Amino acid sequence: SYALHDPCATPTFLSAGGGLYSSRLDMQRFLACLAADAAPVLKPGSLATMLENQLAVGKALQFPLWQMPNTGFGLGFALKFQGTKLQHYYWGGLAGTHSWVRPDGLCGLAMTQLMPAFWHPFSQEFQQLAWRQFATAQPPHLARG
């Protein structure tokens, strides 16, 4: 039998995202909030601070199994750059969760529940398909104003 983890139990191992629980709908709402400059969750200007690259100039990320070119880290997100311009920011989870937000407001969420890592080829494919589909569409929050 499979025992479910009690989200209210005291964790036995502390980690940055360990034990974080959310539903698809809550994550979708959170991403929409970020896409709208994080209002009303964060103070004005907080998201801009979070999206500043914290890596030293000239430093790049290198992991044993993969490279992450043009990637920096802000306060809470990985940052993907095209030259010096922020292309999108993103984060992933161990169980196949991957989310991203573009500065123009387009955001995406993939929740696969596939272990052991968050960066599967289909995460990139989903992102590319979404970007292609909405290449000419204006995000709703920008179209209103």
Residue pairs with C-beta under 8 A, 6 or more apart in sequence:
5 19
7 19
7 21
11 18
11 19
17 93
17 94
20 93
22 30
24 109
24 111
27 97
27 99
27 109
27 111
28 109
30 41
31 99
31 101
31 107
31 108
31 109
32 107
33 39
33 40
33 41
34 47
34 101
34 107
35 101
35 102
35 105
35 106
35 107
35 139
35 141
36 105
36 141
37 44
37 47
38 46
38 47
42 50
49 75
50 74
50 75
50 76
50 77
51 74
51 77
51 79
51 86
51 89
52 74
52 75
53 72
53 73
53 74
53 79
53 81
54 72
54 73
54 74
54 75
55 61
55 72
55 73
60 68
60 69
60 71
61 67
61 68
61 71
61 72
61 73
62 68
66 119
68 78
70 80
70 81
70 82
70 87
71 78
71 79
71 80
71 81
72 78
72 79
72 81
73 79
74 89
76 91
77 89
77 90
77 91
78 89
78 90
78 91
79 86
79 89
80 86
80 87
80 88
80 89
80 90
81 87
86 103
87 102
88 100
88 101
88 102
88 103
89 100
89 101
90 98
90 99
90 100
90 101
91 98
91 99
92 98
92 99
92 117
92 118
92 119
92 123
93 118
94 115
94 116
94 117
94 118
95 112
95 113
95 114
95 115
95 118
96 110
96 111
96 112
96 113
96 114
96 115
96 117
96 118
96 120
97 109
97 110
97 111
97 112
97 118
98 109
98 110
98 112
98 118
98 119
98 120
98 123
99 107
99 108
99 109
99 110
100 107
100 108
100 127
101 107
102 131
104 139
104 142
105 139
105 140
105 141
105 142
106 130
106 131
106 134
106 139
108 126
108 127
108 130
110 122
110 123
110 126
112 120
112 122
112 123
114 120
